[in-house]
Amino acid sequence: MSLTIKNYKQLEGWAHDYKDLRIGEIGETAHNYIFRVAYNSVPYTIKIFREATASKEYEIVVRDGADITQFGRNWITKNHIKINKITNTFENLIISSKPKAKGINNPFYSNGPF
């Protein structure tokens, strides 16, 4: 069963009224939908895969802005993919799976042998 999100292009350029949550560009391939999202000024890439599992759920993954490192994944039902609910799903997924600590880029502090 292949997923089709209707009117998903209307989310391009969407920004939340009082939270720092924005959706930039949106792409579509034969296998997934790709959303470029910024949350608290940090870029993320969110992919929703089109193929359903046996329990009729769709995989959604959150990756860094360069689409290299995957932070987390979740499976959602089709009723959570509606346009008015999808932004809440994005925010909850980012909050639950984003990395908790960042590296320190300080030349006077080193946690390595050199």
Protein Blocks (a to p, Z undefined) as FASTA:
>chain_A
ZZddehklmmgopacfkbccddfbddddfkbccddddeehiacdddddfbdcfkopacdd
dddfkomacfbdcdddfklmgfklmmmmmmmmmmmmgcfbdcdddfkbccbfZZ
